[in-house]
Amino acid sequence: MEKENFEKKLKDMTKPEIQGLKHEAMLENAIINAKDKSVVSWWWLSVPVFIILMLMMKSIFMPGTTLISNMHELESNQKYMSLIFFLISPLVLIILNAFSIRKIYFLSGSPKSINFLGTIWANILIIAFSVLILIIYSL
Amino acid sequence: MNFPWFKRIGIFFIPASVAGWIILLAGCVFAVFSFMDIDGRSHSVSDTLMNFVFMLLIIGAVYSLVAYLTSRVWKK
């Protein structure tokens, strides 16, 4: 009886039970975090996109003006607002989303498959839109 | 404080606690107040709507940032 107990104890000691891999949980958290970040990024991107659309509409309905000239006018009238929404916000979004992509890429073992792109497509799209906004602002 | 205050469903953060509901309510009240303020100063319906949508997007952006920061349990 005592021997059986000892054997059972020995088995428990030699076979530690691991319910799930820590790495797997980290990857799951990173993906959820990246999706949450992409949602916040969409909201912050929607403001400059809305302004650009309004300025485009203005340039269509007001002859002699262009998107760029309207943008320069906005820049001179609303200096801080344009700086926040057209420079600081896109730069921060690019950095945050790039870090999220990098983290997922390394945690998933540097994959070269299309499935990886399927996971991070929203973050890539946000980076592309942010770059576009920066280009329009810098013209 | 007991986190999380919000949970994400699609592109919206839904309140998951009393604090979350208070933040959402404050956002809605501010949106209504800003609509009335903009409406009082604008000259046409399109003027009101354009300025209000802009304000609504800013409120949504700030709300989503607050919700994101309070929707997870931060590790110490």
Backbone of each chain as ProteinMPNN parsed JSONL, in Angstrom:
{"seq_chain_A": "MEKENFEKKLKDMTKPEIQGLKHEAMLENAIINAKDKSVVSWWWLSVPVFIILMLMMKSIFMPGTTLISNMHELESNQKYMSLIFFLISPLVLIILNAFSIRKIYFLSGSPKSINFLGTIWANILIIAFSVLILIIYSL", "coords_chain_A": {"N_chain_A": [[0.832, -1.216, 0.0], [1.846, 1.211, 0.875], [3.937, 1.357, -0.813], [2.666, 1.626, -3.256], [1.49, 4.125, -2.977], [3.788, 5.636, -2.834], [4.788, 5.232, -5.381], [2.797, 6.472, -6.87], [3.084, 9.082, -6.026], [5.583, 9.596, -7.017], [5.113, 9.417, -9.744], [3.443, 11.632, -10.097], [5.239, 13.605, -9.516], [7.129, 13.404, -11.525], [5.711, 13.894, -13.782], [4.765, 16.744, -14.613], [1.81, 18.638, -14.86], [0.844, 20.444, -17.575], [-1.418, 22.679, -18.566], [-1.859, 24.445, -20.741], [0.096, 25.939, -23.371], [2.354, 28.556, -22.595], [3.297, 30.281, -24.449], [1.416, 30.058, -26.45], [-0.801, 31.272, -25.246], [0.217, 33.829, -25.012], [0.424, 34.592, -27.684], [-2.272, 34.557, -28.403], [-3.233, 36.608, -26.763], [-1.803, 38.732, -27.868], [-2.895, 38.879, -30.437], [-5.578, 39.52, -29.864], [-5.171, 41.972, -28.601], [-4.054, 43.419, -30.719], [-6.243, 43.541, -32.434], [-8.046, 45.028, -30.882], [-6.578, 47.398, -30.739], [-6.612, 48.094, -33.428], [-9.279, 48.774, -33.787], [-9.533, 51.075, -32.167], [-7.74, 52.638, -33.574], [-9.068, 52.915, -36.043], [-11.165, 54.598, -35.301], [-9.75, 56.917, -34.575], [-8.581, 57.476, -36.993], [-10.75, 58.099, -38.516], [-11.421, 60.761, -38.122], [-9.448, 62.612, -39.415], [-9.885, 61.578, -41.994], [-12.561, 62.209, -42.477], [-12.355, 65.019, -42.441], [-10.74, 65.409, -44.696], [-12.437, 64.42, -46.692], [-14.494, 66.32, -46.529], [-13.084, 68.603, -47.273], [-12.45, 67.896, -49.862], [-14.989, 67.889, -50.966], [-15.555, 70.572, -50.696], [-13.656, 71.637, -52.435], [-14.702, 70.744, -54.809], [-17.18, 72.042, -55.012], [-16.514, 74.731, -54.759], [-15.281, 76.747, -57.104], [-11.961, 77.1, -58.384], [-10.562, 76.376, -56.172], [-8.488, 73.878, -54.604], [-7.907, 70.584, -53.193], [-5.474, 70.638, -51.88], [-4.991, 73.408, -51.578], [-7.122, 74.061, -49.932], [-6.427, 72.538, -47.76], [-4.085, 73.818, -46.909], [-5.221, 76.213, -46.12], [-6.78, 75.348, -43.965], [-4.726, 74.52, -42.317], [-3.507, 76.956, -41.668], [-5.592, 78.253, -40.368], [-6.481, 76.493, -38.308], [-4.209, 75.611, -36.501], [-3.2, 73.913, -34.364], [-5.113, 71.854, -34.221], [-4.935, 70.709, -36.787], [-2.345, 69.826, -36.672], [-2.487, 67.864, -34.669], [-4.385, 65.986, -35.712], [-3.454, 65.411, -38.287], [-0.763, 64.94, -38.24], [0.469, 64.106, -35.698], [-1.363, 62.129, -34.71], [-1.595, 60.175, -36.972], [1.115, 59.361, -37.041], [1.508, 58.211, -34.493], [-0.343, 56.133, -34.683], [0.773, 54.607, -36.758], [3.159, 53.74, -35.556], [2.188, 52.27, -33.282], [0.616, 50.231, -34.506], [2.519, 49.009, -36.105], [4.217, 47.929, -34.195], [2.466, 46.083, -33.037], [2.067, 44.302, -35.185], [4.666, 43.36, -35.492], [5.051, 42.046, -33.046], [3.136, 39.969, -33.166], [4.091, 38.653, -35.397], [6.631, 37.679, -34.566], [5.87, 36.096, -32.369], [4.32, 34.163, -33.584], [6.186, 32.678, -34.844], [7.667, 33.701, -37.068], [6.106, 33.48, -39.637], [5.51, 32.673, -43.14], [3.209, 32.682, -44.52], [-0.061, 33.134, -46.11], [-2.048, 33.173, -44.271], [-1.145, 34.538, -42.089], [-1.185, 37.171, -42.973], [-3.907, 37.458, -43.165], [-4.62, 37.658, -40.524], [-3.57, 40.093, -39.716], [-4.467, 42.062, -41.414], [-6.06, 44.341, -41.018], [-4.487, 46.027, -39.458], [-2.394, 46.554, -41.228], [-3.758, 47.93, -43.205], [-4.519, 50.212, -41.785], [-2.014, 51.363, -41.327], [-1.34, 51.957, -43.972], [-3.353, 53.852, -44.67], [-2.73, 55.839, -42.806], [-0.212, 56.636, -43.679], [-0.936, 57.689, -46.125], [-2.488, 59.895, -45.301], [-0.496, 61.386, -44.041], [1.073, 61.974, -46.275], [-0.696, 63.558, -47.809], [-0.968, 65.682, -46.05], [1.617, 66.663, -46.01], [1.975, 67.736, -48.517]], "CA_chain_A": [[0.0, 0.0, 0.0], [2.759, 2.347, 1.012], [4.744, 1.375, -2.035], [1.795, 2.182, -4.321], [1.405, 5.568, -2.731], [5.071, 6.234, -3.187], [4.865, 5.225, -6.854], [1.871, 7.501, -7.362], [3.724, 10.365, -5.741], [6.72, 9.707, -7.946], [4.539, 9.701, -11.063], [2.978, 13.035, -10.08], [6.405, 14.487, -9.504], [7.864, 13.353, -12.795], [4.861, 14.352, -14.881], [4.048, 17.994, -14.295], [0.704, 18.859, -15.79], [0.767, 21.782, -18.171], [-2.723, 22.753, -19.246], [-1.717, 25.109, -22.037], [1.414, 26.539, -23.554], [2.374, 29.973, -22.261], [3.538, 30.954, -25.723], [0.122, 30.078, -27.151], [-1.622, 32.302, -24.574], [0.811, 35.134, -25.358], [0.045, 34.877, -29.07], [-3.7, 34.855, -28.37], [-3.356, 37.963, -26.188], [-1.244, 39.701, -28.825], [-3.86, 39.028, -31.536], [-6.734, 40.268, -29.319], [-4.704, 43.343, -28.377], [-3.889, 44.064, -32.036], [-7.594, 43.832, -32.955], [-8.558, 46.163, -30.083], [-5.842, 48.584, -31.182], [-7.056, 48.476, -34.777], [-10.582, 49.442, -33.64], [-9.25, 52.437, -31.678], [-7.076, 53.339, -34.68], [-10.096, 53.294, -37.041], [-11.887, 55.769, -34.777], [-8.875, 58.097, -34.656], [-8.353, 57.786, -38.418], [-11.99, 58.594, -39.131], [-11.491, 62.237, -38.012], [-8.793, 63.238, -40.574], [-10.518, 61.135, -43.247], [-13.777, 63.03, -42.613], [-11.938, 66.378, -42.821], [-10.268, 65.359, -46.093], [-13.625, 64.283, -47.551], [-15.181, 67.62, -46.536], [-12.273, 69.537, -48.062], [-12.617, 67.484, -51.268], [-16.311, 68.378, -51.359], [-15.421, 72.029, -50.808], [-12.901, 71.938, -53.657], [-15.584, 70.467, -55.971], [-18.249, 73.047, -55.094], [-15.972, 76.095, -54.857], [-14.34, 76.783, -58.224], [-10.691, 77.796, -58.137], [-9.842, 75.831, -55.006], [-8.138, 72.455, -54.677], [-7.785, 69.934, -51.874], [-4.226, 71.097, -51.251], [-5.141, 74.806, -51.137], [-8.02, 74.027, -48.769], [-5.653, 71.969, -46.65], [-3.206, 74.895, -46.418], [-6.09, 77.172, -45.432], [-7.102, 74.735, -42.669], [-3.483, 74.526, -41.543], [-3.256, 78.294, -41.116], [-6.693, 78.625, -39.461], [-6.529, 75.581, -37.151], [-2.833, 75.111, -36.459], [-3.011, 72.791, -33.438], [-6.0, 70.757, -34.59], [-4.384, 70.024, -37.964], [-1.115, 69.149, -36.231], [-2.872, 66.66, -33.914], [-5.086, 64.976, -36.515], [-2.798, 65.074, -39.555], [0.651, 64.592, -38.072], [0.755, 63.315, -34.485], [-2.218, 60.935, -34.645], [-1.155, 59.127, -37.899], [2.435, 58.839, -36.652], [1.308, 57.32, -33.335], [-1.046, 54.928, -35.163], [1.735, 53.798, -37.521], [4.088, 53.104, -34.597], [1.461, 51.271, -32.475], [0.215, 49.078, -35.321], [3.734, 48.316, -36.547], [4.675, 47.125, -33.051], [1.532, 44.949, -32.9], [2.364, 43.341, -36.261], [5.981, 42.772, -35.189], [4.879, 41.123, -31.929], [2.415, 38.775, -33.645], [4.997, 37.978, -36.347], [7.648, 36.907, -33.834], [5.237, 35.077, -31.518], [3.82, 33.049, -34.405], [7.326, 31.963, -35.424], [8.032, 34.304, -38.36], [5.484, 32.72, -40.735], [5.548, 33.281, -44.479], [1.978, 32.238, -45.182], [-1.112, 34.128, -46.342], [-2.882, 33.19, -43.057], [-0.616, 35.593, -41.22], [-1.726, 38.437, -43.507], [-5.327, 37.455, -42.826], [-4.765, 38.059, -39.12], [-3.144, 41.474, -39.446], [-4.809, 42.925, -42.559], [-6.611, 45.632, -40.55], [-3.356, 46.859, -39.013], [-1.67, 46.984, -42.436], [-4.618, 48.939, -43.848], [-4.411, 51.437, -40.972], [-0.698, 51.961, -41.619], [-1.413, 52.518, -45.335], [-4.178, 55.07, -44.597], [-1.984, 56.853, -42.044], [0.844, 57.147, -44.577], [-1.644, 58.518, -47.121], [-2.838, 61.158, -44.634], [0.761, 62.131, -43.864], [1.487, 62.481, -47.598], [-1.601, 64.676, -48.158], [-0.649, 66.812, -45.161], [2.936, 67.237, -46.313], [2.018, 68.353, -49.863]], "C_chain_A": [[0.865, 1.264, 0.0], [3.583, 2.527, -0.261], [3.95, 2.004, -3.193], [1.676, 3.696, -4.205], [2.67, 6.282, -3.159], [5.218, 6.324, -4.706], [3.981, 6.315, -7.462], [2.47, 8.907, -7.184], [4.836, 10.642, -6.746], [6.233, 10.068, -9.355], [4.095, 11.162, -11.166], [4.146, 14.005, -10.165], [7.086, 14.535, -10.863], [7.037, 13.862, -13.975], [4.117, 15.635, -14.497], [2.972, 18.262, -15.338], [0.692, 20.301, -16.288], [-0.505, 21.842, -19.007], [-2.605, 23.37, -20.64], [-0.355, 25.74, -22.151], [1.338, 28.048, -23.292], [2.503, 30.805, -23.544], [2.24, 31.126, -26.521], [-0.784, 31.177, -26.585], [-1.114, 33.697, -24.916], [0.406, 35.563, -26.758], [-1.431, 35.285, -29.155], [-3.944, 36.275, -27.852], [-2.895, 39.027, -27.17], [-2.225, 39.949, -29.967], [-5.078, 39.84, -31.068], [-6.374, 41.737, -29.132], [-4.569, 44.109, -29.7], [-5.251, 44.426, -32.629], [-8.227, 45.005, -32.215], [-7.904, 47.464, -30.534], [-6.315, 49.053, -32.545], [-8.415, 49.189, -34.717], [-10.397, 50.888, -33.173], [-8.632, 53.263, -32.803], [-8.083, 53.789, -35.743], [-10.828, 54.548, -36.598], [-11.042, 57.034, -34.916], [-8.586, 58.486, -36.099], [-9.574, 58.42, -39.056], [-12.065, 60.125, -39.114], [-10.754, 62.904, -39.189], [-9.396, 62.831, -41.914], [-11.772, 61.967, -43.523], [-13.405, 64.45, -43.06], [-11.503, 66.415, -44.289], [-11.458, 65.265, -47.053], [-14.383, 65.608, -47.65], [-14.414, 68.638, -47.382], [-12.357, 69.206, -49.56], [-13.947, 68.002, -51.809], [-16.268, 69.89, -51.569], [-14.703, 72.396, -52.105], [-13.738, 71.668, -54.917], [-16.595, 71.603, -56.136], [-17.759, 74.487, -55.164], [-14.938, 76.142, -55.971], [-13.076, 77.58, -57.871], [-9.945, 77.297, -56.912], [-9.553, 74.343, -55.226], [-8.048, 71.894, -53.258], [-6.558, 70.471, -51.143], [-4.371, 72.539, -50.742], [-6.069, 74.889, -49.918], [-7.31, 73.497, -47.528], [-4.725, 73.025, -46.036], [-4.004, 75.943, -45.634], [-6.439, 76.657, -44.026], [-5.896, 74.786, -41.73], [-3.232, 75.89, -40.889], [-4.351, 78.722, -40.128], [-6.694, 77.8, -38.171], [-5.171, 74.896, -37.012], [-2.695, 73.848, -35.601], [-3.873, 71.591, -33.801], [-5.428, 69.967, -35.779], [-3.114, 69.265, -37.599], [-1.453, 67.832, -35.517], [-3.438, 65.585, -34.845], [-4.365, 64.574, -37.8], [-1.322, 64.713, -39.409], [0.872, 63.65, -36.88], [-0.042, 62.004, -34.475], [-1.806, 59.854, -35.668], [0.196, 58.519, -37.536], [2.316, 57.847, -35.496], [0.652, 56.011, -33.784], [-0.101, 54.013, -35.945], [2.646, 53.035, -36.552], [3.382, 51.983, -33.82], [1.126, 50.019, -33.285], [1.424, 48.297, -35.828], [4.272, 47.428, -35.423], [3.777, 45.897, -32.849], [1.842, 43.867, -33.934], [3.665, 42.601, -35.951], [5.841, 41.712, -34.082], [4.203, 39.828, -32.38], [3.33, 37.951, -34.559], [6.013, 37.116, -35.602], [7.036, 35.807, -32.981], [4.709, 33.897, -32.325], [4.948, 32.376, -35.189], [7.714, 32.417, -36.81], [7.427, 33.56, -39.566], [5.571, 33.459, -42.071], [4.287, 32.9, -45.257], [0.973, 33.379, -45.305], [-2.028, 34.234, -45.112], [-2.448, 34.296, -42.101], [-1.158, 36.957, -41.657], [-3.205, 38.578, -43.174], [-5.581, 37.914, -41.407], [-4.514, 39.552, -38.934], [-3.529, 42.452, -40.549], [-5.313, 44.301, -42.116], [-5.486, 46.574, -40.131], [-2.56, 47.396, -40.207], [-2.446, 48.108, -43.133], [-4.542, 50.274, -43.102], [-3.086, 52.149, -41.244], [-0.731, 52.638, -42.986], [-2.202, 53.834, -45.343], [-3.433, 56.202, -43.873], [-0.892, 57.478, -42.905], [0.223, 58.085, -45.611], [-1.999, 59.888, -46.531], [-1.593, 62.023, -44.432], [1.229, 62.742, -45.182], [0.632, 63.69, -47.986], [-1.263, 65.902, -47.323], [0.665, 67.481, -45.549], [2.999, 67.925, -47.681], [1.88, 69.879, -49.807]], "O_chain_A": [[0.645, 2.216, -0.749], [3.877, 3.634, -0.712], [4.474, 2.789, -3.983], [1.75, 4.432, -5.189], [2.641, 7.361, -3.751], [5.692, 7.322, -5.25], [4.357, 6.983, -8.425], [2.375, 9.772, -8.055], [5.0, 11.756, -7.245], [6.83, 10.885, -10.056], [4.334, 11.834, -12.169], [4.065, 15.064, -10.788], [7.561, 15.586, -11.293], [7.576, 14.214, -15.024], [2.954, 15.583, -14.098], [3.201, 18.127, -16.54], [0.546, 21.244, -15.51], [-0.643, 21.149, -20.015], [-3.189, 22.866, -21.599], [0.282, 26.046, -21.143], [0.394, 28.721, -23.706], [1.902, 31.87, -23.689], [1.994, 32.151, -27.159], [-1.439, 31.909, -27.327], [-1.898, 34.63, -25.089], [0.087, 36.727, -27.002], [-1.794, 36.218, -29.871], [-4.736, 37.035, -28.409], [-3.509, 40.087, -27.291], [-2.379, 41.083, -30.42], [-5.551, 40.729, -31.777], [-7.158, 42.629, -29.457], [-4.921, 45.286, -29.79], [-5.405, 45.479, -33.248], [-8.862, 45.867, -32.823], [-8.565, 48.49, -30.691], [-6.412, 50.254, -32.798], [-8.672, 50.1, -35.503], [-11.017, 51.807, -33.707], [-8.954, 54.44, -32.969], [-7.979, 54.892, -36.28], [-11.084, 55.448, -37.397], [-11.54, 58.085, -35.319], [-8.372, 59.659, -36.406], [-9.459, 59.183, -40.015], [-12.697, 60.724, -39.985], [-11.368, 63.695, -39.905], [-9.423, 63.622, -42.857], [-12.017, 62.378, -44.657], [-14.05, 65.017, -43.942], [-11.853, 67.336, -45.027], [-11.491, 65.934, -48.085], [-14.859, 65.975, -48.724], [-15.01, 69.431, -48.11], [-12.338, 70.097, -50.409], [-14.033, 68.485, -52.938], [-16.872, 70.415, -52.504], [-15.087, 73.344, -52.79], [-13.514, 72.282, -55.96], [-16.839, 72.07, -57.248], [-18.504, 75.374, -55.583], [-13.831, 75.63, -55.805], [-13.127, 78.586, -57.163], [-8.829, 77.737, -56.637], [-10.279, 73.651, -55.939], [-8.105, 72.626, -52.27], [-6.601, 70.726, -49.939], [-3.941, 72.862, -49.635], [-5.839, 75.674, -48.998], [-7.556, 73.943, -46.407], [-4.594, 73.118, -44.815], [-3.536, 76.484, -44.632], [-6.405, 77.399, -43.045], [-6.019, 75.052, -40.534], [-2.811, 75.98, -39.736], [-4.085, 79.454, -39.175], [-6.884, 78.339, -37.081], [-5.018, 73.729, -37.37], [-2.146, 72.841, -36.049], [-3.427, 70.448, -33.705], [-5.432, 68.736, -35.785], [-2.84, 68.196, -38.145], [-0.792, 66.816, -35.73], [-3.033, 64.425, -34.783], [-4.637, 63.505, -38.348], [-0.704, 64.233, -40.359], [1.393, 62.545, -37.035], [0.51, 60.924, -34.264], [-1.672, 58.695, -35.272], [0.407, 57.317, -37.698], [2.936, 56.784, -35.509], [1.028, 54.928, -33.336], [-0.164, 52.791, -35.812], [2.872, 51.836, -36.713], [3.911, 50.877, -33.709], [1.321, 48.895, -32.821], [1.367, 47.075, -35.967], [4.726, 46.311, -35.67], [4.261, 44.811, -32.532], [1.877, 42.678, -33.616], [3.759, 41.385, -36.12], [6.427, 40.633, -34.163], [4.639, 38.733, -32.026], [3.342, 36.721, -34.503], [6.233, 35.959, -35.962], [7.595, 34.716, -32.872], [4.651, 32.772, -31.828], [4.687, 31.589, -36.099], [8.059, 31.589, -37.653], [8.164, 33.066, -40.419], [5.688, 34.683, -42.125], [4.299, 32.809, -46.485], [1.127, 34.438, -44.696], [-2.702, 35.247, -44.923], [-3.263, 34.902, -41.406], [-1.536, 37.785, -40.828], [-3.695, 39.681, -42.931], [-6.628, 38.489, -41.112], [-5.155, 40.2, -38.106], [-2.981, 43.553, -40.618], [-5.026, 45.308, -42.763], [-5.529, 47.771, -40.415], [-2.11, 48.542, -40.2], [-1.868, 49.097, -43.585], [-4.506, 51.336, -43.723], [-3.039, 53.372, -41.375], [-0.22, 53.746, -43.152], [-1.772, 54.814, -45.95], [-3.5, 57.363, -44.276], [-0.671, 58.689, -42.868], [0.781, 59.135, -45.93], [-1.828, 60.915, -47.187], [-1.631, 63.238, -44.626], [1.717, 63.872, -45.217], [1.152, 64.712, -48.431], [-1.269, 67.026, -47.826], [0.815, 68.697, -45.435], [3.971, 68.622, -47.975], [1.896, 70.54, -50.845]]}, "seq_chain_B": "MNFPWFKRIGIFFIPASVAGWIILLAGCVFAVFSFMDIDGRSHSVSDTLMNFVFMLLIIGAVYSLVAYLTSRVWKK", "coords_chain_B": {"N_chain_B": [[-9.641, 49.219, -8.403], [-12.204, 47.634, -10.334], [-11.534, 46.025, -13.188], [-12.421, 44.495, -16.366], [-13.924, 47.483, -17.784], [-15.187, 47.682, -20.154], [-16.258, 45.776, -23.062], [-15.244, 44.544, -26.223], [-17.177, 44.614, -29.169], [-17.193, 43.945, -32.387], [-16.654, 46.972, -34.028], [-17.215, 48.484, -31.902], [-17.07, 49.48, -28.473], [-18.577, 48.048, -25.804], [-20.214, 48.853, -22.767], [-19.334, 47.125, -19.767], [-19.601, 47.295, -17.141], [-20.71, 49.271, -14.289], [-19.246, 51.646, -14.207], [-18.433, 51.818, -16.856], [-20.898, 52.224, -18.14], [-21.519, 54.726, -17.106], [-19.543, 56.297, -18.298], [-20.264, 56.007, -21.002], [-22.795, 57.192, -20.95], [-22.093, 59.806, -20.214], [-20.692, 60.529, -22.499], [-22.785, 60.47, -24.392], [-24.473, 62.482, -23.374], [-22.794, 64.69, -23.642], [-22.588, 64.703, -26.415], [-25.225, 65.34, -27.178], [-25.432, 67.87, -26.004], [-23.432, 69.24, -27.435], [-24.556, 69.084, -29.979], [-26.811, 70.728, -29.694], [-25.548, 73.137, -29.173], [-24.044, 73.537, -31.536], [-26.112, 73.599, -33.387], [-27.383, 75.934, -32.636], [-25.629, 77.845, -33.542], [-25.268, 77.489, -36.246], [-26.063, 77.968, -39.814], [-27.514, 76.49, -41.591], [-29.058, 73.251, -42.313], [-27.22, 71.413, -43.35], [-24.841, 72.583, -42.544], [-25.055, 72.308, -39.764], [-25.116, 69.479, -39.573], [-22.623, 68.685, -40.702], [-20.734, 69.825, -38.946], [-21.581, 68.619, -36.592], [-21.241, 65.871, -37.06], [-18.481, 65.768, -37.256], [-17.805, 66.472, -34.601], [-18.984, 64.316, -33.323], [-17.412, 62.21, -34.229], [-15.003, 62.829, -33.004], [-15.754, 62.567, -30.315], [-16.367, 59.846, -30.341], [-13.825, 58.799, -30.91], [-12.323, 59.532, -28.638], [-13.818, 58.239, -26.675], [-13.496, 55.549, -27.49], [-10.772, 55.257, -27.048], [-10.575, 55.582, -24.261], [-12.169, 53.424, -23.53], [-10.687, 51.307, -24.591], [-8.372, 51.419, -23.012], [-9.42, 50.766, -20.552], [-10.473, 48.301, -20.883], [-9.076, 46.066, -20.439], [-7.214, 43.861, -18.278], [-4.576, 45.107, -16.7], [-1.278, 43.95, -16.395], [0.677, 43.756, -13.39]], "CA_chain_B": [[-10.756, 49.29, -9.35], [-12.481, 46.366, -10.998], [-11.523, 46.037, -14.649], [-12.593, 45.499, -17.397], [-15.139, 48.303, -17.801], [-15.812, 47.542, -21.478], [-15.874, 44.627, -23.904], [-15.341, 44.966, -27.621], [-18.002, 43.836, -30.107], [-16.972, 44.603, -33.691], [-15.875, 48.208, -33.893], [-17.738, 49.243, -30.759], [-16.793, 49.016, -27.115], [-19.835, 48.038, -25.053], [-19.941, 48.852, -21.32], [-19.489, 45.838, -19.072], [-19.731, 47.578, -15.707], [-21.405, 50.539, -14.008], [-18.343, 52.74, -14.611], [-18.517, 51.878, -18.314], [-22.192, 52.848, -18.498], [-21.43, 56.154, -16.755], [-18.725, 56.941, -19.341], [-21.082, 56.049, -22.227], [-23.849, 58.19, -20.708], [-21.44, 61.124, -20.255], [-20.423, 60.78, -23.926], [-24.066, 60.766, -25.055], [-24.927, 63.805, -22.898], [-21.921, 65.683, -24.276], [-22.952, 64.746, -27.838], [-26.492, 66.088, -27.278], [-25.118, 69.262, -25.671], [-22.684, 69.842, -28.556], [-25.506, 69.24, -31.093], [-27.619, 71.931, -29.435], [-24.65, 74.291, -29.297], [-23.727, 73.719, -32.966], [-27.368, 73.973, -34.063], [-27.673, 77.333, -32.317], [-24.692, 78.743, -34.214], [-25.155, 77.237, -37.69], [-27.007, 78.682, -40.685], [-28.329, 75.552, -42.377], [-29.065, 71.865, -41.811], [-25.95, 70.766, -43.724], [-23.822, 73.178, -41.666], [-25.21, 71.631, -38.461], [-24.746, 68.062, -39.666], [-21.174, 68.533, -40.947], [-20.014, 70.118, -37.699], [-21.949, 67.658, -35.559], [-20.591, 64.578, -37.364], [-17.075, 65.946, -36.87], [-17.756, 66.397, -33.137], [-19.349, 62.944, -32.955], [-16.243, 61.364, -34.485], [-14.023, 63.107, -31.944], [-16.272, 61.936, -29.086], [-16.19, 58.399, -30.537], [-12.396, 58.476, -30.827], [-11.903, 59.643, -27.23], [-14.527, 57.157, -25.964], [-12.87, 54.26, -27.81], [-9.46, 55.224, -26.39], [-10.825, 55.325, -22.83], [-12.691, 52.053, -23.427], [-9.569, 50.379, -24.851], [-7.465, 51.419, -21.858], [-10.071, 50.168, -19.375], [-11.127, 47.027, -21.237], [-8.189, 44.925, -20.17], [-6.596, 43.81, -16.949], [-3.146, 45.383, -16.882], [-0.399, 43.154, -15.514], [1.55, 44.602, -12.562]], "C_chain_B": [[-10.956, 47.958, -10.062], [-12.526, 46.546, -12.511], [-11.961, 44.668, -15.145], [-13.93, 46.254, -17.308], [-15.904, 48.117, -19.108], [-15.432, 46.21, -22.111], [-16.112, 45.035, -25.351], [-16.236, 44.029, -28.419], [-17.896, 44.553, -31.447], [-16.127, 45.85, -33.534], [-16.369, 49.069, -32.73], [-17.303, 48.619, -29.435], [-18.09, 49.16, -26.319], [-19.512, 48.029, -23.557], [-20.203, 47.485, -20.688], [-19.583, 46.039, -17.561], [-20.427, 48.932, -15.531], [-20.551, 51.724, -14.468], [-18.378, 52.933, -16.136], [-19.783, 52.569, -18.789], [-22.173, 54.342, -18.194], [-20.642, 56.906, -17.836], [-19.535, 57.079, -20.633], [-22.163, 57.136, -22.115], [-23.281, 59.604, -20.795], [-21.148, 61.517, -21.711], [-21.689, 61.183, -24.666], [-24.571, 62.162, -24.666], [-24.093, 64.902, -23.558], [-22.256, 65.835, -25.759], [-24.24, 65.565, -28.037], [-26.243, 67.579, -27.026], [-24.407, 69.946, -26.843], [-23.586, 70.016, -29.788], [-26.317, 70.52, -30.92], [-26.785, 73.189, -29.613], [-24.352, 74.593, -30.768], [-24.963, 74.211, -33.725], [-27.717, 75.446, -33.826], [-26.807, 78.315, -33.082], [-24.678, 78.58, -35.728], [-26.298, 77.868, -38.496], [-27.893, 77.758, -41.52], [-28.224, 74.15, -41.783], [-27.728, 71.19, -42.114], [-24.798, 71.293, -42.866], [-23.843, 72.49, -40.298], [-24.677, 70.206, -38.539], [-23.246, 67.866, -39.834], [-20.385, 68.758, -39.663], [-20.321, 69.103, -36.608], [-21.286, 66.299, -35.801], [-19.121, 64.636, -36.967], [-16.915, 65.809, -35.35], [-18.042, 64.981, -32.653], [-18.163, 61.985, -33.146], [-15.176, 61.574, -33.415], [-14.456, 62.454, -30.625], [-16.068, 60.412, -29.162], [-14.744, 57.978, -30.38], [-11.913, 58.508, -29.375], [-12.537, 58.511, -26.407], [-13.847, 55.807, -26.217], [-11.498, 54.132, -27.155], [-9.616, 54.912, -24.895], [-11.274, 53.871, -22.641], [-11.579, 51.027, -23.646], [-8.674, 50.261, -23.613], [-8.085, 50.76, -20.634], [-10.741, 48.825, -19.682], [-10.229, 45.824, -20.99], [-7.613, 45.013, -18.757], [-5.106, 43.976, -17.157], [-2.325, 44.578, -15.881], [0.502, 44.095, -14.721], [2.997, 44.164, -12.713]], "O_chain_B": [[-9.995, 47.246, -10.354], [-13.456, 47.152, -13.044], [-11.873, 43.717, -14.368], [-14.927, 45.722, -16.818], [-17.109, 48.359, -19.173], [-14.427, 45.596, -21.751], [-17.049, 45.77, -25.662], [-16.083, 42.809, -28.362], [-18.445, 45.641, -31.621], [-15.028, 45.806, -32.981], [-15.988, 50.232, -32.596], [-17.187, 47.4, -29.305], [-18.628, 50.258, -26.181], [-18.635, 47.284, -23.12], [-21.161, 46.793, -21.031], [-19.638, 45.074, -16.798], [-20.694, 49.639, -16.503], [-21.064, 52.683, -15.044], [-18.355, 54.058, -16.633], [-19.758, 53.385, -19.71], [-22.746, 55.136, -18.941], [-21.02, 58.006, -18.239], [-19.506, 58.124, -21.282], [-22.408, 57.89, -23.057], [-23.903, 60.495, -21.373], [-21.328, 62.669, -22.105], [-21.678, 62.116, -25.469], [-25.035, 62.924, -25.514], [-24.631, 65.925, -23.982], [-22.219, 66.939, -26.302], [-24.327, 66.382, -28.954], [-26.769, 68.437, -27.736], [-24.731, 71.078, -27.203], [-23.416, 70.966, -30.553], [-26.491, 71.294, -31.861], [-27.265, 74.19, -30.145], [-24.399, 75.746, -31.197], [-24.885, 75.099, -34.574], [-28.271, 76.114, -34.699], [-27.182, 79.474, -33.261], [-24.138, 79.433, -36.433], [-27.338, 78.244, -37.954], [-28.897, 78.192, -42.085], [-27.424, 73.893, -40.884], [-27.167, 70.491, -41.27], [-23.891, 70.543, -42.505], [-22.8, 72.138, -39.746], [-23.893, 69.775, -37.693], [-22.655, 66.994, -39.196], [-19.485, 67.987, -39.33], [-19.456, 68.76, -35.802], [-20.824, 65.654, -34.86], [-18.58, 63.68, -36.413], [-16.011, 65.123, -34.871], [-17.427, 64.502, -31.7], [-17.94, 61.08, -32.343], [-14.527, 60.625, -32.974], [-13.642, 61.868, -29.912], [-15.657, 59.777, -28.19], [-14.453, 56.936, -29.793], [-11.183, 57.618, -28.938], [-11.883, 57.907, -25.558], [-13.644, 55.02, -25.292], [-11.098, 53.04, -26.751], [-8.888, 54.089, -24.341], [-10.826, 53.182, -21.725], [-11.534, 50.001, -22.968], [-8.273, 49.167, -23.218], [-7.369, 50.251, -19.772], [-11.476, 48.281, -18.858], [-10.598, 44.692, -21.303], [-7.541, 46.08, -18.147], [-4.446, 43.103, -17.719], [-2.633, 44.53, -14.69], [1.024, 45.077, -15.248], [3.887, 44.751, -12.098]]}, "name": "protein", "num_of_chains": 2, "seq": "MEKENFEKKLKDMTKPEIQGLKHEAMLENAIINAKDKSVVSWWWLSVPVFIILMLMMKSIFMPGTTLISNMHELESNQKYMSLIFFLISPLVLIILNAFSIRKIYFLSGSPKSINFLGTIWANILIIAFSVLILIIYSLMNFPWFKRIGIFFIPASVAGWIILLAGCVFAVFSFMDIDGRSHSVSDTLMNFVFMLLIIGAVYSLVAYLTSRVWKK"}
